[in-house]
Amino acid sequence: MSESLEELRQRKAEIRKQAHANRNAQENKDELSRVICDKFLALPEYERAGTVLFYIDVRAEVRTRQHLPTVLQSEKRLIVPYCVDGEQLELFLLENMDELETGMYKILEPKPELRELPEKRVDVRDVDLIMVPGVAFDRRGARMGHGKGYYDRLLEQARAETPLVALAFECQMFPEVPVGEHDVFMDKIITEQNIYEGQGRKTS
């Protein structure tokens, strides 16, 4: 018998709670995050990309901010997302760390006065590689976020050939993450221990 919507929600809630607990308890987050981010920068997909989207870590996520200056010094166009009206993600062309400030909820994000500048606004279809955060994952590339669908909505608009690469600690990997019809699968998931090849959007 197929799983009801309520059963799916319940199973997601249980895994999300466990994944948060695992991630919060993870030791050496700075050190492991460096290992994970270094693997991301070594990907052939990164080498080929001209425009790369990096998320900026919050709370116990894999920490990415220490690698932003490295990307800024490269020839890549570095794009970072920020949330608008608690509903959707917009994309910002980051050219200097001074363009960021700590906003609501202690999240590092682009300064509000810079966001409306036409030269700073970026369409996700112009991005060649997307780094994706998440709460829980499985080896198929299934991803579970916080349940608000910010990234799912954004990723639905990305070009079909743009690789989606998630960063996670190994403790965020589960045997199977339940998915709904709008959930987007990752092409790769990088942890401190492995690089998992996900099924991506082509077969999801």
N, CA and C of each residue as an Amber inpcrd file, in Angstrom:
protein
   612
   0.8530000  -1.1890000   0.0000000   0.0000000   0.0000000   0.0000000
   0.8900000   1.2410000   0.0000000   0.5710000   2.2240000  -0.8270000
   1.3960000   3.4200000  -0.9190000   1.2670000   4.2620000   0.3490000
   2.3130000   5.0080000   0.6040000   2.3880000   5.8210000   1.8100000
   1.5030000   7.0580000   1.6660000   0.7400000   7.3610000   2.7020000
  -0.1090000   8.5500000   2.6560000   0.7470000   9.7960000   2.8400000
   0.1660000  10.9290000   2.4870000   0.8840000  12.1970000   2.6220000
   1.2490000  12.4490000   4.0800000   0.3670000  12.1060000   4.9760000
   0.6170000  12.3140000   6.4080000   1.7370000  11.4020000   6.8960000
   1.7580000  10.1730000   6.4130000   2.8270000   9.2400000   6.8010000
   4.1750000   9.7210000   6.2610000   4.1550000  10.2460000   5.0390000
   5.3810000  10.7920000   4.4480000   5.8900000  11.9610000   5.2750000
   4.9850000  12.8540000   5.6610000   5.3690000  14.0150000   6.4910000
   5.9730000  13.5540000   7.8170000   5.3560000  12.5580000   8.4120000
   5.8140000  12.0620000   9.7070000   7.2110000  11.4520000   9.5890000
   7.4180000  10.6700000   8.5300000   8.7150000  10.0320000   8.3370000
   9.7910000  11.0810000   8.0610000   9.4470000  12.0960000   7.2820000
  10.3880000  13.1840000   7.0230000  10.7450000  13.9120000   8.3160000
   9.7340000  14.1610000   9.1420000   9.9600000  14.8870000  10.3970000
  10.9020000  14.1080000  11.3110000  10.7450000  12.7990000  11.3520000
  11.6050000  11.9680000  12.2110000  13.0500000  11.9820000  11.7230000
  13.2270000  11.8540000  10.4020000  14.5880000  11.8570000   9.8520000
  15.2170000  13.2340000  10.0140000  14.4230000  14.2750000   9.7860000
  14.9450000  15.6440000   9.9290000  15.4340000  15.8770000  11.3690000
  14.6520000  15.4220000  12.3250000  15.0280000  15.5840000  13.7440000
  16.3240000  14.8320000  14.0490000  16.4300000  13.6010000  13.5500000
  17.6330000  12.8000000  13.7900000  18.8440000  13.4160000  13.1020000
  18.6480000  13.9010000  11.8750000  19.7580000  14.5000000  11.1300000
  20.2670000  15.7640000  11.8190000  19.3450000  16.5910000  12.3210000
  19.7510000  17.7920000  13.0590000  20.5580000  17.4110000  14.2910000
  20.0920000  16.3870000  15.0060000  20.8030000  15.9480000  16.2130000
  22.1970000  15.4330000  15.8590000  22.2760000  14.6510000  14.7890000
  23.5760000  14.1220000  14.3490000  24.5300000  15.2520000  13.9870000
  24.0080000  16.2160000  13.2530000  24.8500000  17.3170000  12.7750000
  25.2980000  18.2000000  13.9330000  24.3930000  18.4770000  14.8480000
  24.7460000  19.3030000  16.0040000  25.8150000  18.6390000  16.8650000
  25.7690000  17.2990000  16.9260000  26.7190000  16.5610000  17.7600000
  28.0610000  16.3170000  17.0580000  28.1080000  16.6000000  15.7650000
  29.3300000  16.3400000  14.9880000  30.5050000  17.1730000  15.5200000
  31.5940000  16.5100000  15.8060000  32.7910000  17.2020000  16.2740000
  33.6480000  17.6510000  15.0850000  34.5650000  18.5560000  15.3550000
  35.5460000  19.0130000  14.3540000  34.8810000  19.5410000  13.0780000
  33.8130000  20.3070000  13.2310000  33.0920000  20.7900000  12.0480000
  33.9720000  21.6470000  11.1440000  34.8300000  22.4950000  11.7270000
  35.6850000  23.3520000  10.9040000  36.6410000  22.5170000  10.0580000
  37.2840000  21.5670000  10.7090000  38.2620000  20.7200000  10.0150000
  37.5880000  19.8820000   8.9280000  36.4750000  19.2420000   9.2620000
  35.7760000  18.4110000   8.2860000  35.2160000  19.2560000   7.1470000
  34.7580000  20.4540000   7.4640000  34.2310000  21.3400000   6.4260000
  35.3130000  21.7140000   5.4160000  36.5330000  21.9190000   5.9080000
  37.6420000  22.2280000   4.9990000  37.9000000  21.0620000   4.0510000
  37.8630000  19.8500000   4.5940000  38.0550000  18.6530000   3.7610000
  36.9790000  18.5700000   2.6860000  35.7350000  18.7920000   3.0830000
  34.6050000  18.6950000   2.1530000  34.6830000  19.7750000   1.0830000
  34.9470000  21.0090000   1.4870000  35.0220000  22.1110000   0.5240000
  36.2050000  21.9570000  -0.4240000  37.3220000  21.4390000   0.0850000
  38.4730000  21.1920000  -0.7880000  38.1020000  20.1690000  -1.8640000
  37.3280000  19.1570000  -1.5040000  36.8690000  18.1720000  -2.4900000
  35.9860000  18.8360000  -3.5420000  35.1370000  19.7660000  -3.1040000
  34.2750000  20.4810000  -4.0440000  35.1160000  21.2670000  -5.0520000
  36.1400000  21.9730000  -4.5550000  36.9800000  22.7880000  -5.4280000
  37.8370000  21.9380000  -6.3640000  37.9950000  20.6510000  -6.0340000
  38.7940000  19.7560000  -6.8790000  37.9490000  19.0350000  -7.9320000
  36.6380000  19.2320000  -7.9230000  35.7710000  18.5500000  -8.8790000
  36.0380000  19.0240000 -10.3120000  35.9690000  18.1210000 -11.2900000
  36.0350000  18.5460000 -12.6960000  34.8970000  19.5150000 -13.0290000
  33.7440000  19.3220000 -12.3970000  32.6070000  20.2130000 -12.6350000
  32.9190000  21.6390000 -12.1950000  33.6900000  21.7680000 -11.1150000
  34.0990000  23.0990000 -10.6570000  35.1220000  23.6930000 -11.6250000
  36.0450000  22.8740000 -12.0510000  37.0790000  23.3390000 -12.9870000
  36.4410000  23.8980000 -14.2630000  35.3850000  23.2440000 -14.7390000
  34.7380000  23.6440000 -15.9920000  33.8260000  24.8570000 -15.8380000
  33.3450000  25.0900000 -14.6270000  32.3130000  26.1140000 -14.4190000
  32.8940000  27.5210000 -14.4490000  32.1910000  28.4270000 -15.1250000
  32.5800000  29.8280000 -15.0940000  31.8570000  30.5910000 -14.0000000
  30.6130000  30.1730000 -13.7020000  29.7850000  30.8230000 -12.6950000
  29.3390000  29.7760000 -11.6890000  29.6960000  29.9740000 -10.4220000
  29.4570000  28.9600000  -9.3860000  28.6270000  29.5510000  -8.2490000
  27.6010000  28.8090000  -7.8420000  26.7670000  29.2100000  -6.7050000
  27.2500000  28.4980000  -5.4470000  27.6240000  29.2720000  -4.4380000
  28.0050000  28.7610000  -3.1200000  26.9140000  29.1600000  -2.1320000
  26.4370000  28.2460000  -1.3120000  25.6200000  28.6870000  -0.1820000
  26.5560000  29.1840000   0.9170000  26.0490000  30.0660000   1.7700000
  26.8200000  30.5210000   2.9340000  26.2480000  29.8260000   4.1590000
  27.1040000  29.1170000   4.8770000  26.6370000  28.2500000   5.9630000
  25.9280000  29.0160000   7.0760000  24.9360000  28.3490000   7.6540000
  24.2620000  28.8290000   8.8630000  24.2270000  27.6900000   9.8660000
  24.2110000  28.0560000  11.1220000  24.1300000  27.0870000  12.2090000
  25.1530000  25.9520000  12.0380000  24.6920000  24.6960000  11.9860000
  25.6180000  23.5570000  12.0010000  25.9030000  22.9840000  10.6210000
  25.5700000  23.7450000   9.5590000  25.8320000  23.2470000   8.2050000
  27.3270000  23.1240000   7.9420000  27.6790000  22.3270000   6.9300000
  29.0680000  22.3100000   6.4600000  29.4760000  23.7500000   6.1720000
  30.5920000  24.1630000   6.7340000  30.9990000  25.5670000   6.6860000
  31.7000000  25.8840000   5.3660000  31.1690000  26.8700000   4.6930000
  31.6850000  27.2220000   3.3650000  32.3510000  28.5880000   3.3400000
  32.0550000  29.4190000   4.3210000  32.4720000  30.8290000   4.2130000
  33.9820000  30.9900000   4.1690000  34.7240000  30.0490000   4.7840000
  36.1820000  30.1880000   4.7750000  36.7660000  29.9700000   3.3810000
  35.9730000  29.3880000   2.4580000  36.4610000  29.1660000   1.0990000
  36.0380000  30.2690000   0.1180000  35.1650000  31.1670000   0.5510000
  34.7060000  32.2270000  -0.3510000  35.8580000  33.1020000  -0.8600000
  36.7970000  33.5230000   0.0090000  37.9100000  34.3460000  -0.5010000
  38.7400000  33.6290000  -1.5660000  38.9050000  32.3210000  -1.4200000
  39.6500000  31.5440000  -2.4190000  38.9770000  31.6290000  -3.7760000
  37.6650000  31.4840000  -3.7950000  36.9260000  31.5400000  -5.0650000
  36.9650000  32.9600000  -5.6250000  36.8730000  33.9520000  -4.7400000
  36.9190000  35.3460000  -5.1890000  38.2440000  35.6780000  -5.8710000
  39.3020000  35.0010000  -5.4610000  40.6160000  35.2540000  -6.0480000
  40.8190000  34.5050000  -7.3650000  39.8730000  33.6360000  -7.6890000
  39.9620000  32.8840000  -8.9410000  39.2750000  33.6750000 -10.0610000
  39.1740000  33.0590000 -11.2170000  38.5080000  33.7220000 -12.3350000
  37.0250000  33.3600000 -12.4090000  36.5300000  32.6550000 -11.4010000
  35.1170000  32.2770000 -11.3800000  34.2400000  33.4720000 -10.9910000
  33.0060000  33.4660000 -11.4900000  31.9960000  34.3860000 -10.9660000
  31.3540000  33.6740000  -9.7860000  31.4060000  34.2820000  -8.6050000
  30.8870000  33.6770000  -7.3910000  29.5020000  34.2380000  -7.0720000
  28.5280000  33.3540000  -6.9840000  27.1460000  33.7370000  -6.7090000
  26.7460000  33.1890000  -5.3440000  26.0590000  34.0080000  -4.5470000
  25.5410000  33.5470000  -3.2640000  24.0370000  33.8380000  -3.1950000
  23.2770000  32.9690000  -2.5290000  21.8360000  33.1770000  -2.4230000
  21.4650000  33.9450000  -1.1540000  20.3170000  34.5820000  -1.1920000
  19.7530000  35.1700000   0.0180000  18.2370000  35.0330000  -0.0660000
  17.6020000  35.0490000   1.0930000  16.1650000  34.8050000   1.1520000
  15.3940000  36.1240000   1.1320000  14.3060000  36.1550000   0.3620000
  13.4670000  37.3460000   0.2460000  12.0770000  37.0300000   0.7900000
  11.6070000  37.8680000   1.7170000  10.2490000  37.7510000   2.2620000
   9.9610000  36.3740000   2.8550000  11.0190000  35.6510000   3.2590000
  10.8070000  34.3380000   3.8490000  10.2070000  33.3360000   2.8930000
  10.2910000  33.6230000   1.5850000   9.6130000  32.7640000   0.6110000
  10.5060000  32.2260000  -0.4930000  11.4210000  33.0350000  -0.9820000
  12.1960000  32.5860000  -2.1370000  13.6420000  33.0310000  -2.0350000
  14.4840000  32.3520000  -2.8100000  15.9020000  32.6870000  -2.8530000
  16.1910000  33.5490000  -4.0730000  16.9320000  34.6040000  -3.8590000
  17.4460000  35.4310000  -4.9410000  18.9630000  35.2310000  -4.9820000
  19.5700000  35.5370000  -6.1330000  20.9940000  35.2950000  -6.3120000
  21.7540000  36.6050000  -6.5020000  22.9560000  36.6450000  -5.9170000
  23.7600000  37.8620000  -5.8410000  25.1720000  37.5710000  -6.3300000
  25.7020000  38.4320000  -7.1910000  27.0850000  38.3090000  -7.6430000
  28.0030000  38.9130000  -6.5830000  28.7720000  38.0640000  -5.9270000
  29.6680000  38.5100000  -4.8580000  31.0580000  38.7830000  -5.4340000
  31.5490000  39.9880000  -5.2220000  32.8660000  40.3510000  -5.7310000
  33.8550000  40.7120000  -4.6330000  33.3530000  40.8480000  -3.4020000
  34.2140000  41.2180000  -2.2830000  33.5260000  40.7920000  -0.9940000
  34.2820000  40.2920000  -0.0380000  33.6860000  39.8610000   1.2290000
  33.0290000  41.0290000   1.9670000  33.4590000  42.2590000   1.6740000
  32.8710000  43.4310000   2.3220000  31.4310000  43.6700000   1.8860000
  30.9860000  42.9870000   0.8420000  29.6050000  43.1310000   0.3830000
  28.6250000  42.3170000   1.2230000  29.1560000  41.5620000   2.1910000
  28.3210000  40.7490000   3.0770000  28.2370000  41.3790000   4.4530000
  27.1140000  41.1390000   5.1120000  26.9660000  41.5510000   6.5080000
  26.0670000  40.5460000   7.2160000  26.1170000  40.5510000   8.5420000
  25.2780000  39.6450000   9.3180000  23.8720000  40.2250000   9.4280000
  22.9070000  39.4950000   8.8850000  21.5210000  39.9690000   8.8830000
  20.6810000  39.2790000   9.9360000  19.4000000  39.1200000   9.6300000
  18.4870000  38.4630000  10.5630000  18.9400000  37.0390000  10.8250000
  18.6540000  36.5640000  12.0140000  18.9960000  35.1910000  12.4200000
  20.4970000  34.9240000  12.3490000  21.2980000  36.0030000  12.3920000
  22.7600000  35.8920000  12.3760000  23.2760000  35.2110000  11.1110000
  22.5580000  35.3990000  10.0080000  22.9550000  34.8280000   8.7270000
  23.7830000  35.8430000   7.9490000  24.9260000  35.4140000   7.4300000
  25.7750000  36.2710000   6.6090000  25.1570000  36.3580000   5.2180000
  24.8490000  37.5770000   4.7840000  24.1410000  37.7350000   3.5090000
  24.5280000  39.0600000   2.8530000  24.2000000  39.2170000   1.5520000
  24.5360000  40.4700000   0.8620000  23.8650000  41.6750000   1.5210000
  24.5770000  42.7910000   1.5510000  24.0230000  44.0110000   2.1350000
  22.7730000  44.4380000   1.3600000  21.7000000  44.8110000   2.0640000
  20.4400000  45.1560000   1.3950000  20.5720000  46.2460000   0.3340000
  21.4490000  47.2240000   0.5710000  21.5530000  48.3320000  -0.3790000
  22.2080000  47.9210000  -1.7060000  22.8340000  46.7380000  -1.7260000
  23.4870000  46.2770000  -2.9520000  22.6060000  45.3370000  -3.7730000
  21.5770000  44.7980000  -3.1480000  20.8070000  43.7130000  -3.7800000
  20.0510000  44.1340000  -5.0250000  19.6290000  45.3800000  -5.0760000
  18.8100000  45.8140000  -6.2100000  19.6370000  46.3410000  -7.3790000
  20.9440000  46.4050000  -7.2110000  21.7880000  46.8550000  -8.3190000
  21.6880000  45.8410000  -9.4580000  21.3400000  46.2890000 -10.6590000
  21.1440000  45.3600000 -11.7810000  22.3410000  44.4530000 -12.0330000
  23.5380000  44.9960000 -11.8550000  24.7390000  44.2050000 -12.1370000
  24.9970000  43.1220000 -11.0870000  24.2770000  43.2240000  -9.9660000
  24.4610000  42.2500000  -8.8850000  23.4450000  41.1160000  -8.9260000
  22.3740000  41.2980000  -9.6690000  21.3140000  40.2940000  -9.7160000
  21.6410000  39.2320000 -10.7680000  21.4390000  37.9760000 -10.4140000
  21.8120000  36.8650000 -11.2900000  20.6340000  35.9100000 -11.4340000
  20.4240000  35.4240000 -12.6450000  19.4090000  34.4200000 -12.9190000
  20.0370000  33.0390000 -12.7250000  19.3230000  32.1310000 -12.0760000
  19.8780000  30.7980000 -11.8110000  20.2270000  30.0710000 -13.1140000
  19.5840000  30.4360000 -14.2170000  19.8920000  29.7890000 -15.4980000
  21.2730000  30.1760000 -16.0330000  21.8860000  31.1870000 -15.4120000
  23.2340000  31.5940000 -15.8100000  24.3190000  30.9170000 -14.9680000
  23.9100000  30.0570000 -14.0400000  24.8560000  29.4050000 -13.1310000
  25.2750000  28.0510000 -13.7080000  26.5930000  27.7650000 -13.6660000
  27.1440000  26.5350000 -14.2570000  27.3060000  25.3940000 -13.2580000
  27.3120000  25.6970000 -11.9740000  27.4750000  24.6810000 -10.9290000
  26.8180000  25.2000000  -9.6630000  25.9870000  24.3670000  -9.0320000
  25.2520000  24.8070000  -7.8490000  25.6150000  23.9440000  -6.6480000
  26.1180000  24.5950000  -5.6070000  26.3730000  23.9480000  -4.3180000
  25.0910000  24.0320000  -3.4860000  24.6800000  22.8950000  -2.9400000
  23.3860000  22.8250000  -2.2630000  23.5570000  22.3750000  -0.8130000
  22.9450000  23.0910000   0.1370000  22.9380000  22.6150000   1.5180000
  21.7790000  21.6420000   1.7260000  21.7060000  21.0550000   2.8930000
  20.5820000  20.1700000   3.1900000  20.6950000  19.6100000   4.5930000
  19.6380000  18.9620000   5.0150000  19.5950000  18.3940000   6.3610000
  19.9240000  16.9100000   6.3460000  19.3470000  16.1830000   5.3840000
  19.5620000  14.7350000   5.2970000  19.6100000  14.3230000   3.8320000
  20.3760000  13.2440000   3.5650000  20.5510000  12.7600000   2.2020000
  20.6150000  11.2380000   2.2010000  20.4390000  10.6540000   1.0050000
  20.7550000   9.2420000   0.8480000  21.6120000   9.0540000  -0.3910000
  22.0790000   7.8250000  -0.6220000  23.0400000   7.5580000  -1.6900000
  22.4540000   7.7530000  -3.0850000  21.1390000   7.7780000  -3.2120000
  20.5210000   8.0260000  -4.5130000  20.6430000   9.4890000  -4.9270000
  20.9920000  10.3400000  -3.9510000  21.0040000  11.7710000  -4.2040000
  19.7590000  12.4650000  -3.7010000  18.8780000  11.7040000  -3.0340000
  17.6870000  12.3220000  -2.4490000  18.1170000  13.2810000  -1.3500000
  17.4370000  14.4110000  -1.3050000  17.7900000  15.4740000  -0.3600000
  16.5750000  15.8990000   0.4460000  16.8070000  16.1770000   1.7220000
  15.7730000  16.7540000   2.5660000  16.2910000  18.0690000   3.1320000
  15.5310000  19.1370000   2.9110000  15.8980000  20.4360000   3.4590000
  15.1430000  20.6950000   4.7460000  14.8480000  21.9620000   4.9970000
  14.1390000  22.3250000   6.2230000  12.6190000  22.2430000   6.0550000
  12.1740000  21.8850000   4.8650000  10.7390000  21.7140000   4.6450000
  10.0330000  22.9120000   4.0570000  10.7980000  23.9760000   3.7790000
  10.1670000  25.1770000   3.2370000  10.2270000  25.2310000   1.7090000
  11.0590000  24.3940000   1.1010000  11.0990000  24.2900000  -0.3510000
  11.8680000  25.3780000  -1.0770000  12.6700000  26.1880000  -0.3380000
  13.4140000  27.2700000  -0.9890000  14.2830000  26.7480000  -2.1410000
  15.0980000  25.7580000  -1.8080000  16.0400000  25.2600000  -2.8120000
  15.3410000  24.4650000  -3.8970000  14.3170000  23.7010000  -3.5490000
  13.5910000  22.9500000  -4.5810000  13.0430000  23.8980000  -5.6460000
  12.4750000  25.0160000  -5.2150000  11.9210000  25.9810000  -6.1810000
  13.0170000  26.6050000  -7.0280000  14.1470000  26.9080000  -6.3930000
  15.2560000  27.4920000  -7.1370000  15.8210000  26.4870000  -8.1460000
  16.0340000  25.2530000  -7.6980000  16.6840000  24.2570000  -8.5380000
  15.8200000  23.8410000  -9.7170000  14.5200000  23.9430000  -9.5580000
  13.6190000  23.6330000 -10.6690000  13.8580000  24.5650000 -11.8610000
  14.3870000  25.7670000 -11.5930000  14.6160000  26.7630000 -12.6430000
  16.0120000  26.6690000 -13.2550000  16.8940000  25.8670000 -12.6440000
  18.2690000  25.7630000 -13.1500000  18.2880000  25.0040000 -14.4720000
  19.3280000  25.2390000 -15.2700000  19.4790000  24.4950000 -16.5130000
  19.6110000  23.0010000 -16.2270000  19.0730000  22.1880000 -17.1060000
  19.0640000  20.7330000 -16.8910000  20.4820000  20.1730000 -16.7740000
  21.4340000  20.7970000 -17.4940000  22.8060000  20.2680000 -17.4930000
  23.6610000  20.8210000 -16.3530000  23.1220000  21.7320000 -15.5490000
  23.8920000  22.3060000 -14.4460000  23.9890000  21.3080000 -13.2980000
  25.2050000  20.8760000 -12.9200000  25.3410000  19.9040000 -11.8350000
  24.8920000  20.4850000 -10.4920000  24.2080000  19.6550000  -9.7200000
  23.7840000  20.0030000  -8.3630000  24.6230000  19.1730000  -7.4010000
  25.4510000  19.8370000  -6.6120000  26.3700000  19.1360000  -5.7120000
  26.0980000  19.5700000  -4.2720000  25.6930000  18.6120000  -3.4540000
  25.3810000  18.8980000  -2.0520000  26.5950000  18.6380000  -1.1720000
  26.7060000  19.4190000  -0.1020000  27.7360000  19.2050000   0.9100000
  27.0690000  18.7400000   2.1950000  27.6550000  17.7330000   2.8280000
  27.0730000  17.2040000   4.0690000  28.1550000  16.4970000   4.8710000
  27.9350000  16.4120000   6.1610000  28.7650000  15.5350000   6.9780000
  28.2440000  14.1060000   6.7960000  29.1140000  13.1350000   6.9610000
  28.7040000  11.7360000   6.7860000  27.5370000  11.3670000   7.6980000
  27.4590000  12.0170000   8.8490000  26.3820000  11.7230000   9.8020000
  25.0050000  12.1630000   9.2980000  24.9600000  12.8850000   8.1750000
  23.6920000  13.3130000   7.5920000  23.1990000  12.3550000   6.5150000
  23.9680000  11.2930000   6.2620000  23.5740000  10.3020000   5.2610000
  22.6900000   9.2350000   5.9150000  21.5880000   8.9070000   5.2530000
  20.6370000   7.9170000   5.7480000  20.4340000   6.8300000   4.6960000
  20.0000000   5.6160000   5.1080000  19.7580000   4.5450000   4.1380000
  18.7650000   4.9590000   3.0500000  17.7220000   5.6810000   3.4570000
  16.7670000   6.1860000   2.4710000  16.0570000   7.4090000   3.0300000
  16.0340000   8.4700000   2.2280000  15.3090000   9.6860000   2.5920000
  14.0050000   9.6990000   1.7920000  12.8640000   9.8290000   2.4610000
  11.5880000   9.8650000   1.7320000  11.4880000  11.1160000   0.8740000
  10.9520000  10.9650000  -0.3190000  10.8530000  12.0970000  -1.2370000
   9.4170000  12.2750000  -1.7110000   9.0920000  13.5190000  -2.0180000
   7.8080000  13.8480000  -2.6130000   7.9950000  14.1690000  -4.0790000
   6.9180000  14.4670000  -4.7740000   6.9980000  14.6580000  -6.2180000
   7.8030000  15.8910000  -6.6180000   7.9260000  16.8790000  -5.7250000
   8.6490000  18.1000000  -6.0750000  10.1000000  18.0910000  -5.5820000
  10.4870000  17.0380000  -4.8780000  11.8550000  16.9830000  -4.3690000
  12.8450000  16.7570000  -5.5120000  13.9830000  17.4240000  -5.4260000
  14.9890000  17.3800000  -6.4810000  16.1740000  16.5320000  -6.0220000
  16.6120000  15.6060000  -6.8860000  17.7540000  14.7500000  -6.5680000
  19.0630000  15.4430000  -6.9440000  20.1010000  15.1560000  -6.1620000
  21.4240000  15.7160000  -6.3920000  22.2130000  14.8660000  -7.3870000
  23.1590000  15.5160000  -8.0870000  24.0810000  14.7790000  -8.9410000
  25.2180000  14.1720000  -8.1290000  25.6370000  14.8940000  -7.0970000
  26.6870000  14.3910000  -6.2080000  26.4190000  14.8840000  -4.7890000
  26.8670000  14.0930000  -3.8170000  26.8830000  14.5290000  -2.4170000
  28.2950000  14.3050000  -1.9030000  28.9070000  15.3720000  -1.4050000
  30.2800000  15.2770000  -0.8960000  30.2400000  15.2880000   0.6260000
  30.8480000  14.2660000   1.2350000  31.0420000  14.2510000   2.6840000
  32.5470000  14.1760000   2.9560000  32.9110000  14.1850000   4.2320000
  34.3320000  14.0790000   4.5720000  34.8900000  12.7070000   4.1860000
  34.0160000  11.7210000   4.0180000  34.4780000  10.3580000   3.7270000
  34.2960000   9.9260000   2.2800000  33.2730000  10.4530000   1.6020000
  32.9110000   9.9380000   0.2860000  32.4270000  11.0430000  -0.6500000
  32.4150000  10.7060000  -1.9370000  31.6610000  11.4800000  -2.9210000
  30.6360000  10.5200000  -3.5150000  29.3750000  10.7260000  -3.1860000
  28.2980000   9.8520000  -3.6550000  27.7740000  10.3650000  -4.9920000
  27.5940000   9.4400000  -5.9300000  27.0360000   9.7920000  -7.2300000
  25.5240000   9.6390000  -7.1690000  24.8160000  10.7470000  -7.1800000
  23.3580000  10.7120000  -7.1200000  22.7460000  10.5740000  -8.5100000
  21.4590000  10.3480000  -8.5560000  20.8100000  10.1570000  -9.8510000
  20.4870000  11.4750000 -10.5520000  20.5630000  12.5820000  -9.8270000
  20.3190000  13.8710000 -10.4500000  18.8780000  14.0420000 -10.9000000
  18.6490000  15.0610000 -11.7090000  17.2940000  15.3750000 -12.1390000
  16.8550000  14.5810000 -13.3590000  17.7960000  13.9810000 -14.0470000
  17.4680000  13.3220000 -15.3220000  16.5210000  12.1450000 -15.1320000
  16.6850000  11.4170000 -14.0120000  15.8500000  10.2340000 -13.8050000
  14.9340000  10.3490000 -12.6020000  14.8860000  11.5460000 -11.9980000
  14.0570000  11.7010000 -10.8080000  12.6200000  11.9510000 -11.2080000
